[in-house]
């Protein structure tokens, strides 16, 4: 199967794009301003008007300043709310059979519809950085496991609104003073400068999402690409059949997936601190440790030196 194509709207420097690419997508980014550090094919355009044809999935990360806790409440109205117009545009694209999936990302507090949450600490990153994801397809988020035994690395920006004041991140810690290399390591990003880093989505988040989307792509016999829109497959031509109605097929599969007839299993396994694979009960949360002994050892490590 050829790699499905994903268009990343509001791509900035490509944190989200890198995760989708690692999951198996051919990614193209779109942003209204030049992005010299973006590592994939790039189109400078308005996300609300750019051509969506030729792609299988559309991802979008509209500006979050209107909903971010880092933005003073009396200034949030100065920032646009692009979630509703971009949502309507993506839903229309799915309804027309133009694409089979979309994902919208934003911060906690943003008006997304039935979103899942992803936590960086659960993915064993150095940042907590909760983010919401809305999709037309059923997706799994992560639980929150804030148990690393070390504070989350603050990688946040002030959007230029706290001039002369100490910029605060949403966890209540100062973002000023975090070394750039520490911030990049915590985010899993090594190619973008600090201003881009503060606005980025860790690639691990969209790899988590993208792995699930790839399961849906495999459920489609013929992924939606420019080539398949233009002509029938070799098998169809050999059999002398008419060009299949890929739009109707996409609609049927999307309807089945959305109604829960083919929901995926989580795309990853989890490991204990000792390296042993964890076993999740049929119902309930993932365990944090494989045994009582490992749990005790983790507790001793966290409390070492605090009893003095």
SERO-4910 file (N, C-alpha, C, O; in steps of 0.05 Angstrom, whole numbers):
BEGIN
 pado doro    nc1    nc2    nc3   cac1   cac2   cac3    cc1    cc2    cc3    oc1    oc2    oc3
  Unk    A     17    -24      0      0      0      0     18     25      0     36     27     16
  Unk    A     11     43    -18     26     68    -18     20     84      7     -1     81     19
  Unk    A     38    102     14     34    118     38     11    137     34     11    152     14
  Unk    A     -8    138     52    -30    157     50    -19    185     53      2    189     66
  Unk    A    -33    205     43    -24    233     43    -39    249     64    -64    246     66
  Unk    A    -25    265     79    -36    282    100    -28    311     95     -5    317     90
  Unk    A    -48    329     97    -43    357     95    -45    369    123    -66    366    136
  Unk    A    -24    382    132    -23    393    159    -27    423    158     -9    438    151
  Unk    A    -51    432    165    -58    461    165    -48    474    191    -48    462    212
  Unk    A    -39    499    188    -27    514    211     -3    498    221      0    494    245
  Unk    A     15    490    203     36    471    209     59    483    225     73    468    239
  Unk    A     63    510    224     85    523    237    111    508    230    116    504    206
  Unk    A    128    501    250    154    489    243    154    459    242    175    447    238
  Unk    A    130    447    244    128    419    237    130    398    260    137    375    254
  Unk    A    124    406    285    124    386    306    104    364    301    110    341    303
  Unk    A     79    372    296     58    353    290     63    337    265     59    313    263
  Unk    A     73    351    244     79    338    219     99    315    222     96    294    209
  Unk    A    119    319    239    139    298    243    127    273    254    135    251    247
  Unk    A    108    276    273     96    252    284     79    237    264     80    212    262
  Unk    A     63    252    248     47    239    227     65    225    206     59    203    197
  Unk    A     87    238    199    106    226    180    118    200    191    120    180    177
  Unk    A    126    200    216    137    176    229    117    154    230    124    130    229
  Unk    A     91    160    232     70    140    233     64    128    206     51    107    204
  Unk    A     74    140    184     71    128    157     58    145    136     53    136    114
  Unk    A     53    171    142     40    189    123     61    205    107     82    212    117
  Unk    A     54    210     82     68    231     66     55    257     74     31    261     69
  Unk    A     71    276     85     60    300     97     68    325     81     90    327     72
  Unk    A     48    342     77     53    369     66     42    389     86     20    386     97
  Unk    A     57    410     91     49    430    110     38    455     97     46    462     75
  Unk    A     19    468    111      7    494    101      8    514    124      0    508    147
  Unk    A     18    537    119     18    559    138     16    585    123     26    588    101
  Unk    A      4    605    136      0    631    123     26    647    123     28    666    107
  Unk    A     45    640    140     71    655    141     93    635    132     90    611    135
  Unk    A    116    645    122    138    628    115    148    612    139    148    622    162
  Unk    A    155    587    134    165    569    155    192    557    147    192    534    137
  Unk    A    214    572    150    240    562    139    250    537    153    267    524    142
  Unk    A    240    531    177    250    507    191    232    483    186    237    461    198
  Unk    A    211    485    170    193    463    166    207    441    150    218    447    129
  Unk    A    207    416    159    224    395    146    211    380    124    223    361    113
  Unk    A    186    386    115    173    371     94    163    391     72    166    415     75
  Unk    A    152    380     51    141    398     30    121    419     43    105    412     60
  Unk    A    123    443     33    109    465     47     94    483     26    104    488      5
  Unk    A     70    491     34     54    509     18     47    534     35     36    531     56
  Unk    A     55    557     26     47    582     40     20    590     30     17    599      7
  Unk    A      0    587     47    -28    593     39    -45    596     64    -36    590     86
  Unk    A    -70    606     60    -89    608     81   -103    581     85   -113    570     66
  Unk    A   -104    571    109   -116    545    115   -145    544    108   -156    523    103
  Unk    A   -158    567    108   -187    568    103   -194    569     73   -217    566     65
  Unk    A   -173    571     56   -179    573     27   -161    553     11   -166    549    -13
  Unk    A   -140    542     23   -122    525      8   -137    500     -3   -156    490      9
  Unk    A   -128    491    -27   -140    468    -40   -135    443    -23   -112    437    -17
  Unk    A   -156    428    -16   -154    404      0   -153    378    -17   -150    356     -6
  Unk    A   -156    380    -43   -157    357    -60   -131    342    -61   -109    355    -60
  Unk    A   -132    316    -65   -108    300    -68    -97    289    -42    -75    278    -41
  Unk    A   -111    293    -19   -102    283      7   -122    264     19   -146    265     13
  Unk    A   -112    247     36   -129    227     50   -139    238     77   -162    233     84
  Unk    A   -122    252     91   -128    262    118   -119    291    120    -99    298    108
  Unk    A   -135    307    133   -128    335    139   -124    338    169   -143    331    184
  Unk    A   -102    348    177    -97    355    205    -96    385    208    -86    399    189
  Unk    A   -106    396    230   -106    425    233   -101    432    262   -111    419    280
  Unk    A    -84    452    266    -78    463    293    -83    493    293    -64    508    291
  Unk    A   -109    501    294   -115    530    293   -101    544    317    -96    532    337
  Unk    A    -96    570    314    -83    585    336    -98    581    362   -123    582    363
  Unk    A    -83    578    384    -95    571    410    -96    594    429   -107    591    451
  Unk    A    -85    617    422    -83    639    442   -110    647    453   -111    656    476
  Unk    A   -131    645    438   -157    653    448   -166    636    472   -182    645    488
  Unk    A   -157    611    474   -166    592    494   -144    585    514   -150    572    534
  Unk    A   -120    594    510    -98    586    527    -98    600    554   -105    623    556
  Unk    A    -92    585    575    -90    596    602    -67    616    604    -66    633    622
  Unk    A    -48    615    585    -26    634    585    -34    661    575    -19    680    578
  Unk    A    -57    663    562    -66    689    552    -84    702    572   -103    690    582
  Unk    A    -78    727    580    -95    741    600   -124    742    590   -129    746    566
  Unk    A   -143    738    608   -171    736    600   -181    761    585   -197    759    567
  Unk    A   -171    784    594   -180    809    581   -169    813    554   -176    833    540
  Unk    A   -151    795    545   -139    798    518   -145    775    500   -137    775    477
  Unk    A   -160    756    510   -166    733    493   -183    740    469   -181    728    447
  Unk    A   -201    760    472   -218    768    450   -202    781    427   -214    784    405
  Unk    A   -177    788    431   -161    800    410   -152    778    390   -142    785    368
  Unk    A   -155    753    397   -145    731    380   -168    718    366   -190    715    378
  Unk    A   -165    709    341   -187    698    326   -194    670    336   -177    655    346
  Unk    A   -220    663    333   -229    635    338   -233    622    310   -253    627    297
  Unk    A   -213    606    303   -214    593    276   -223    564    278   -224    550    258
  Unk    A   -230    554    302   -237    526    305   -263    520    290   -264    501    274
  Unk    A   -284    536    294   -310    530    281   -308    531    250   -317    513    237
  Unk    A   -296    552    238   -294    553    209   -277    530    198   -284    519    176
  Unk    A   -255    523    211   -239    501    200   -253    474    204   -251    456    187
  Unk    A   -268    471    226   -283    446    231   -304    443    209   -306    421    197
  Unk    A   -319    464    203   -339    462    182   -327    455    155   -338    440    140
  Unk    A   -304    467    149   -291    462    124   -282    432    122   -285    420    101
  Unk    A   -272    421    144   -262    393    143   -286    374    143   -285    353    129
  Unk    A   -307    380    157   -331    363    156   -343    363    128   -352    342    119
  Unk    A   -343    386    115   -353    387     88   -336    370     69   -346    356     51
  Unk    A   -310    370     73   -292    355     57   -297    325     60   -295    309     41
  Unk    A   -302    316     85   -309    288     90   -335    281     77   -338    260     65
  Unk    A   -355    298     80   -382    293     70   -381    290     39   -397    275     27
  Unk    A   -364    306     26   -362    304     -3   -345    280    -12   -344    275    -36
  Unk    A   -333    266      6   -316    244     -2   -289    253    -11   -273    238    -23
  Unk    A   -282    279     -5   -256    290    -14   -234    278      3   -212    273     -8
  Unk    A   -238    274     29   -219    261     47   -235    242     64   -259    244     66
  Unk    A   -221    223     77   -235    204     95   -231    210    124   -244    198    141
  Unk    A   -213    228    131   -208    234    159   -198    261    164   -185    273    147
  Unk    A   -204    272    188   -192    297    196   -186    296    226   -199    281    241
  Unk    A   -167    312    235   -160    315    263   -156    345    268   -141    358    253
  Unk    A   -168    355    290   -163    383    298   -151    382    326   -160    368    344
  Unk    A   -129    397    329   -115    398    355   -117    425    368   -118    446    354
  Unk    A   -119    426    394   -118    451    408   -113    447    438   -109    424    447
  Unk    A   -113    469    453   -106    467    482   -131    461    498   -154    464    489
  Unk    A   -127    452    523   -150    448    542   -166    474    545   -154    496    548
  Unk    A   -192    472    544   -209    496    545   -219    504    517   -238    520    516
  Unk    A   -207    494    496   -216    501    469   -242    485    463   -246    463    474
  Unk    A   -260    497    448   -287    485    443   -286    463    422   -299    465    401
  Unk    A   -271    441    427   -270    419    409   -293    400    416   -304    400    438
  Unk    A   -302    384    396   -324    366    399   -314    338    407   -299    325    392
  Unk    A   -323    328    430   -316    302    440   -286    296    436   -279    276    424
  Unk    A   -268    313    446   -240    309    442   -228    287    460   -239    281    481
  Unk    A   -206    276    451   -189    260    468   -166    277    479   -160    298    467
  Unk    A   -154    269    500   -131    284    512   -106    267    511   -107    243    515
  Unk    A    -84    280    505    -58    266    505    -40    281    525    -38    305    525
  Unk    A    -26    265    542     -9    276    563     20    268    557     26    244    552
  Unk    A     38    287    557     66    282    550     80    264    570     96    247    563
  Unk    A     73    267    596     86    250    616     78    221    612     95    203    617
  Unk    A     53    215    605     45    188    600     61    176    577     67    152    577
  Unk    A     68    192    557     84    183    535    114    184    541    131    180    524
  Unk    A    120    190    566    148    190    577    165    211    564    189    208    559
  Unk    A    153    234    558    167    258    550    174    274    575    165    268    597
  Unk    A    190    295    571    197    312    594    178    334    599    181    350    617
  Unk    A    157    336    582    136    356    585    109    343    591    104    320    583
  Unk    A     92    358    605     65    348    610     47    357    587     35    340    573
  Unk    A     44    382    582     33    394    558      8    380    547      8    370    525
  Unk    A    -13    379    563    -38    367    554    -49    380    529    -49    405    527
  Unk    A    -58    364    510    -69    374    485    -94    358    478    -96    334    484
  Unk    A   -114    371    466   -139    359    458   -139    354    428   -127    369    412
  Unk    A   -152    332    420   -154    324    391   -182    316    385   -193    298    398
  Unk    A   -194    329    365   -220    322    355   -217    308    328   -200    315    312
  Unk    A   -234    289    322   -233    275    297   -261    265    289   -278    262    306
  Unk    A   -265    260    263   -289    247    254   -288    217    258   -308    204    254
  Unk    A   -265    206    266   -262    178    271   -256    173    301   -245    190    314
  Unk    A   -265    150    311   -259    143    339   -229    140    344   -216    125    330
  Unk    A   -218    155    363   -190    153    370   -187    149    400   -205    156    415
  Unk    A   -164    138    408   -158    135    436   -138    156    445   -119    162    430
  Unk    A   -143    168    468   -124    186    480   -107    171    500   -104    147    498
  Unk    A    -95    186    519    -79    173    540    -91    181    567   -103    202    570
  Unk    A    -87    163    586    -92    171    614    -70    190    622    -50    194    608
  Unk    A    -72    202    646    -51    219    657    -35    203    678    -47    194    698
  Unk    A    -10    200    674      8    187    694     30    207    700     52    206    688
  Unk    A     25    224    719     45    245    727     62    233    749     61    241    772
  Unk    A     78    213    742     93    197    762    123    195    755    136    176    764
  Unk    A    134    214    740    162    212    732    181    218    755    204    211    754
  Unk    A    171    230    777    189    236    799    206    261    795    222    267    811
  Unk    A    201    275    773    215    300    767    195    320    756    176    312    742
  Unk    A    198    346    761    179    365    750    180    366    720    201    362    708
  Unk    A    157    372    708    156    375    679    173    399    670    174    420    684
  Unk    A    187    396    648    204    418    637    185    440    626    169    433    609
  Unk    A    188    465    634    171    486    624    180    495    596    202    507    594
  Unk    A    164    491    576    170    500    549    146    515    539    130    504    524
  Unk    A    144    540    547    120    555    540    128    583    532    149    593    540
  Unk    A    110    596    517    115    623    508     95    642    520     73    633    530
  Unk    A    101    668    521     83    687    532     67    702    511     51    720    517
  Unk    A     71    696    485     58    709    462     62    739    462     47    754    450
  Unk    A     83    748    476     89    777    477     70    793    494     69    817    491
  Unk    A     54    779    511     34    793    526     42    799    555     28    813    570
  Unk    A     66    789    563     74    793    591    101    809    591    118    804    608
  Unk    A    103    828    574    128    844    572    133    857    599    115    870    610
  Unk    A    157    854    610    164    865    635    155    849    659    160    856    682
  Unk    A    142    826    654    133    809    676    146    781    672    156    775    650
  Unk    A    146    765    692    156    738    690    135    721    675    113    718    684
  Unk    A    142    710    651    123    694    636    117    668    651    136    654    660
  Unk    A     92    661    653     84    637    668     73    617    648     59    624    629
  Unk    A     79    591    652     67    570    636     41    561    650     36    570    672
  Unk    A     26    544    636      0    536    647      3    518    671    -17    514    685
  Unk    A     27    508    678     31    492    702     39    510    725     42    499    747
  Unk    A     43    536    721     50    554    742     80    556    747     88    567    768
  Unk    A     96    547    728    125    550    731    136    570    710    124    572    689
  Unk    A    157    584    717    168    603    697    180    589    673    195    570    677
  Unk    A    173    599    649    185    587    625    212    599    619    228    587    605
  Unk    A    217    623    630    243    636    625    265    621    639    262    612    662
  Unk    A    288    617    625    311    604    638    314    575    630    334    563    637
  Unk    A    294    563    617    297    535    608    317    534    585    312    547    564
  Unk    A    340    520    588    359    519    566    346    507    541    329    488    543
  Unk    A    353    517    518    340    508    493    344    478    489    326    465    480
  Unk    A    368    468    494    373    440    490    357    422    508    348    400    501
  Unk    A    352    432    533    335    417    552    306    417    542    293    396    543
  Unk    A    297    440    532    270    441    522    266    423    497    245    410    495
  Unk    A    286    423    480    283    406    456    283    377    463    268    361    452
  Unk    A    300    369    482    301    341    490    274    333    503    264    311    499
  Unk    A    263    351    519    237    345    533    214    342    513    196    326    518
  Unk    A    215    357    491    194    356    471    198    334    450    180    327    436
  Unk    A    223    324    448    228    305    427    231    318    400    224    307    379
  Unk    A    242    343    400    245    359    376    273    371    376    282    382    396
  Unk    A    288    368    353    315    377    353    322    396    330    345    403    326
  Unk    A    301    406    315    308    421    292    297    450    292    303    465    273
  Unk    A    282    458    312    269    484    310    279    503    332    287    493    353
  Unk    A    280    529    327    289    548    347    268    551    369    245    542    367
  Unk    A    276    564    391    260    566    415    232    578    410    213    567    420
  Unk    A    229    600    396    203    612    392    183    592    379    160    591    387
  Unk    A    193    576    360    176    555    348    170    533    367    149    521    368
  Unk    A    191    526    383    188    504    402    166    509    422    151    490    430
  Unk    A    163    534    432    143    540    452    115    536    441     96    531    457
  Unk    A    111    537    415     84    533    403     80    505    392     58    499    381
  Unk    A    100    488    393    100    463    378     84    441    393     79    442    417
  Unk    A     75    422    377     63    397    387     85    376    387     97    371    366
  Unk    A     90    362    409    110    341    408    103    319    387     80    310    387
  Unk    A    122    311    371    116    291    351    105    265    362     90    251    349
  Unk    A    112    258    387    101    234    399     71    234    400     58    213    399
  Unk    A     59    258    403     30    260    405     17    252    378     -2    236    378
  Unk    A     27    263    357     15    257    331     24    230    320     11    219    302
  Unk    A     46    219    330     52    191    323     31    173    336     22    154    323
  Unk    A     24    179    360      3    164    374    -24    165    358    -37    145    354
  Unk    A    -31    190    349    -55    193    332    -51    180    305    -69    166    296
  Unk    A    -28    185    293    -24    175    266    -24    145    264    -33    133    244
  Unk    A    -13    131    284    -14    102    284    -42     91    283    -48     71    270
  Unk    A    -60    105    297    -88     97    296   -101    103    269   -117     87    259
  Unk    A    -94    126    257   -104    133    231    -95    113    210   -109    107    191
  Unk    A    -70    103    213    -60     84    194    -76     58    194    -78     44    174
  Unk    A    -87     51    217   -105     27    218   -129     32    201   -138     13    187
  Unk    A   -140     56    202   -163     62    185   -155     61    155   -170     52    138
  Unk    A   -131     72    150   -121     72    122   -119     43    111   -126     38     88
  Unk    A   -111     25    128   -109     -3    119   -136    -16    115   -139    -35    100
  Unk    A   -157     -5    129   -184    -16    124   -195     -7     97   -215    -18     88
  Unk    A   -183     13     86   -192     22     59   -176      7     38   -152      8     38
  Unk    A   -190     -7     21   -176    -23      1   -159     -6    -17   -137    -15    -26
  Unk    A   -168     18    -23   -153     36    -41   -152     63    -28   -172     78    -30
  Unk    A   -130     71    -16   -128     97     -3   -134    119    -23   -128    117    -47
  Unk    A   -145    141    -14   -153    163    -31   -128    179    -38   -117    193    -20
  Unk    A   -119    178    -62    -96    193    -71   -102    205    -98   -123    199   -110
  Unk    A    -85    223   -107    -90    235   -133    -91    214   -155   -106    216   -173
  Unk    A    -73    193   -152    -72    173   -173    -98    157   -174   -108    152   -196
  Unk    A   -109    149   -150   -133    132   -151   -157    148   -159   -176    137   -169
  Unk    A   -157    175   -154   -179    191   -164   -178    192   -195   -199    194   -208
  Unk    A   -154    192   -206   -152    197   -235   -158    172   -252   -167    175   -274
  Unk    A   -152    148   -241   -155    125   -258   -160    100   -242   -154    100   -218
  Unk    A   -172     79   -254   -177     54   -239   -151     39   -234   -130     45   -247
  Unk    A   -151     20   -216   -128      4   -210   -121    -15   -233   -138    -18   -251
  Unk    A    -97    -27   -233    -90    -46   -254   -109    -70   -254   -117    -80   -275
  Unk    A   -117    -79   -230   -135   -101   -228   -162    -94   -241   -174   -111   -255
  Unk    A   -172    -70   -236   -197    -62   -248   -195    -61   -278   -213    -69   -293
  Unk    A   -172    -50   -288   -169    -48   -318   -167    -76   -330   -178    -81   -351
  Unk    A   -153    -94   -316   -150   -121   -327   -176   -136   -328   -181   -151   -347
  Unk    A   -193   -131   -309   -219   -144   -308   -239   -131   -326   -261   -141   -330
  Unk    A   -232   -107   -337   -250    -93   -354   -273    -80   -340   -293    -73   -353
  Unk    A   -270    -77   -314   -292    -65   -298   -291    -35   -300   -270    -23   -307
  Unk    A   -313    -22   -292   -314      7   -292   -298     17   -268   -293      2   -249
  Unk    A   -291     43   -269   -277     55   -246   -294     53   -221   -317     61   -222
  Unk    A   -283     41   -199   -299     39   -175   -306     66   -163   -291     85   -166
  Unk    A   -328     66   -149   -337     91   -136   -323     94   -110   -333     86    -89
  Unk    A   -299    106   -111   -283    108    -87   -295    127    -67   -292    123    -43
  Unk    A   -310    147    -77   -323    165    -58   -344    151    -42   -345    155    -17
  Unk    A   -361    134    -55   -381    119    -40   -369     99    -21   -378     95      1
  Unk    A   -347     86    -30   -333     67    -13   -322     80     12   -325     70     34
  Unk    A   -309    104      8   -299    119     31   -321    126     50   -317    124     74
  Unk    A   -344    134     39   -366    141     56   -376    118     72   -381    120     96
  Unk    A   -378     94     59   -387     70     74   -368     62     96   -377     56    118
  Unk    A   -342     63     90   -323     55    111   -323     75    134   -322     67    157
  Unk    A   -324    101    127   -324    121    148   -349    118    166   -347    121    190
  Unk    A   -372    113    153   -397    109    169   -394     85    187   -402     86    210
  Unk    A   -382     63    177   -379     39    194   -360     44    217   -366     36    240
  Unk    A   -338     58    211   -319     64    233   -331     83    253   -328     78    277
  Unk    A   -345    103    244   -357    123    262   -378    111    279   -383    120    302
  Unk    A   -393     90    269   -414     78    285   -403     56    303   -419     43    317
  Unk    A   -377     52    304   -365     34    323   -363      5    313   -357    -13    329
  Unk    A   -369      0    287   -368    -27    276   -340    -37    272   -335    -61    270
  Unk    A   -320    -18    272   -293    -27    267   -274     -9    283   -257      5    271
  Unk    A   -277     -8    309   -260     10    324   -233     -3    330   -232    -28    334
  Unk    A   -211     12    329   -185      0    332   -177     -5    360   -190      5    379
  Unk    A   -156    -21    364   -145    -25    390   -123     -5    393   -112      5    374
  Unk    A   -115      2    418    -94     22    422    -68     13    407    -62    -11    407
  Unk    A    -54     31    395    -32     24    377     -6     17    390     13     10    376
  Unk    A     -3     19    416     22     14    429     19     -4    453     -3     -8    464
  Unk    A     41    -16    461     42    -30    487     57    -12    507     68      8    499
  Unk    A     56    -20    532     70     -5    552     89    -23    568     84    -47    571
  Unk    A    111    -11    577    132    -25    591    134    -15    619    130      9    625
  Unk    A    141    -33    637    147    -26    665    174    -12    666    189    -13    647
  Unk    A    180      0    688    207     13    692    229     -7    689    252      0    682
  Unk    A    224    -33    694    244    -53    693    247    -65    664    265    -81    659
  Unk    A    229    -56    646    230    -66    618    210    -88    612    207    -95    589
  Unk    A    197    -99    633    177   -120    628    152   -107    616    144    -85    622
  Unk    A    138   -122    598    114   -113    585     91   -114    605     87   -134    619
  Unk    A     76    -92    606     53    -90    624     29   -103    611     26   -103    587
  Unk    A     11   -114    628    -13   -127    618    -37   -112    628    -41   -109    653
  Unk    A    -53   -101    610    -76    -86    618   -100   -104    624   -105   -122    607
  Unk    A   -114   -101    646   -138   -117    651   -159   -113    630   -158    -93    615
  Unk    A   -178   -131    628   -199   -129    608   -214   -103    611   -223    -90    592
  Unk    A   -218    -95    636   -230    -69    642   -212    -54    661   -199    -66    678
  Unk    A   -210    -28    658   -194    -13    677   -169      0    664   -165     -4    640
  Unk    A   -153     14    680   -130     28    670   -106     10    668   -105    -12    680
  Unk    A    -86     20    653    -60      6    652    -47      7    679    -48     27    693
  Unk    A    -35    -15    688    -19    -14    713      6      2    709     16      3    686
  Unk    A     17     13    730     42     29    727     66     11    730     88     18    720
  Unk    A     63    -11    743     86    -29    749     77    -58    744     54    -65    746
  Unk    A     97    -75    739     91   -103    733     88   -120    758     77   -141    757
  Unk    A     98   -110    780     96   -126    805     97   -107    829    104    -84    827
  Unk    A     91   -118    852     92   -103    877    121    -95    883    126    -73    893
  Unk    A    140   -112    876    168   -106    881    177    -82    865    192    -64    875
  Unk    A    169    -80    839    176    -57    822    163    -32    833    174    -10    832
  Unk    A    138    -35    843    125    -11    854    140     -1    878    143     23    881
  Unk    A    149    -19    896    164    -11    919    191      2    911    199     22    923
  Unk    A    204     -9    891    230      2    882    226     30    871    242     48    876
  Unk    A    204     35    856    199     61    845    193     81    868    201    104    866
  Unk    A    179     72    888    173     89    911    199     97    925    202    120    933
  Unk    A    217     78    929    242     84    942    258    104    926    271    122    938
  Unk    A    258    102    900    273    121    883    261    149    885    276    168    887
  Unk    A    234    151    885    222    177    887    227    191    914    229    215    915
  Unk    A    228    175    935    230    186    962    259    187    972    264    196    995
  Unk    A    278    178    956    306    177    965    315    205    971    314    223    955
  Unk    A    326    208    995    337    234   1003    317    253   1015    325    274   1025
  Unk    A    291    247   1014    271    265   1025    267    261   1054    254    278   1068
  Unk    A    276    238   1065    272    232   1093    293    244   1111    291    244   1135
  Unk    A    314    256   1099    336    267   1114    327    291   1130    343    303   1144
***
